[in-house]
């Protein structure tokens, strides 16, 4: 049976290599506008791809999750603070669940 420490070490090495290899292999400045644009948007796309499914499954009820998501998007587009968006979205999910399912 494998030790949990071996799993932790393998994960640490893989994480380190993913971050260190680009720094060691790419020495010169990237000049391609396409590559620069791609690298600029990768973190946002990755965060969205990981967050969106979690938003839809955060509640037991899809309708409540969608209402919270819509609330977050609307408040974000109105340039509200992160705290306001988060608290409002949670409150909307709570109220929708309270009204519809209890």
C-alpha positions in Angstrom: 0.0 0.0 0.0 1.3 3.4 -0.9 2.0 6.0 1.7 0.1 9.3 1.7 3.5 11.0 1.8 4.5 9.6 -1.6 1.3 11.0 -3.1 2.1 14.4 -1.6 5.6 14.3 -2.9 4.5 13.4 -6.4 1.9 16.2 -6.4 4.5 18.7 -5.2 7.0 17.7 -7.9 4.3 17.8 -10.7 3.1 21.3 -9.5 6.7 22.5 -9.3 7.6 21.3 -12.8 4.5 22.9 -14.3 5.5 26.2 -12.9 9.3 26.0 -13.3 9.6 24.5 -16.8 8.2 27.5 -18.7 10.6 29.8 -16.7 13.6 27.7 -17.7 12.7 26.8 -21.2 11.4 30.2 -22.5 14.2 32.7 -22.0 13.3 35.4 -24.6 10.4 37.7 -24.6 7.2 36.5 -26.3 6.4 38.8 -29.2 3.4 37.1 -30.8 0.2 39.0 -30.0 -1.8 35.8 -30.3 0.3 34.0 -27.8 0.3 37.0 -25.4 -3.4 37.3 -25.7 -3.8 33.5 -25.1 -1.6 33.6 -22.0 -3.4 36.6 -20.7 -6.9 35.0 -20.8 -6.0 31.5 -19.7 -6.3 32.1 -16.0 -9.7 33.7 -16.4 -11.0 30.9 -18.7 -9.7 28.3 -16.3 -11.2 30.0 -13.3 -14.6 30.2 -15.1 -14.4 26.6 -16.2 -13.8 25.5 -12.6 -16.3 27.9 -10.9 -19.3 27.6 -13.2 -20.1 23.9 -12.5 -19.5 24.5 -8.8 -22.0 27.4 -8.8 -24.7 25.2 -10.4 -24.2 22.4 -7.9 -23.7 24.6 -4.8 -27.4 24.1 -3.9 -29.5 21.0 -4.0 -31.9 22.9 -6.2 -30.8 24.1 -9.7 -33.4 26.9 -9.8 -31.9 28.4 -6.6 -28.4 28.1 -8.0 -29.3 29.8 -11.3 -31.0 32.6 -9.4 -27.9 33.2 -7.3 -25.7 33.1 -10.4 -27.9 35.6 -12.2 -27.8 37.9 -9.2 -24.0 37.7 -9.1 -23.7 38.5 -12.8 -26.1 41.5 -12.6 -24.4 42.9 -9.5 -20.9 42.3 -11.0 -21.9 44.1 -14.2 -23.0 47.1 -12.0 -19.5 47.1 -10.5 -20.6 46.2 -7.0 -17.9 45.0 -4.6 -17.0 41.3 -4.2 -18.5 41.2 -0.7 -21.8 42.7 -1.9 -22.0 40.3 -4.8 -21.2 37.2 -2.6 -23.6 38.1 0.2 -26.4 39.1 -2.2 -26.1 35.9 -4.2 -26.1 33.7 -1.1 -29.1 35.6 0.3 -31.0 35.1 -3.0 -30.2 31.4 -3.0 -31.4 31.1 0.6 -34.6 33.0 0.0 -35.4 31.0 -3.2 -34.9 27.8 -1.4 -37.0 29.0 1.5 -39.9 30.1 -0.7 -39.9 27.2 -3.2 -38.8 24.1 -1.3 -39.8 24.5 2.4 
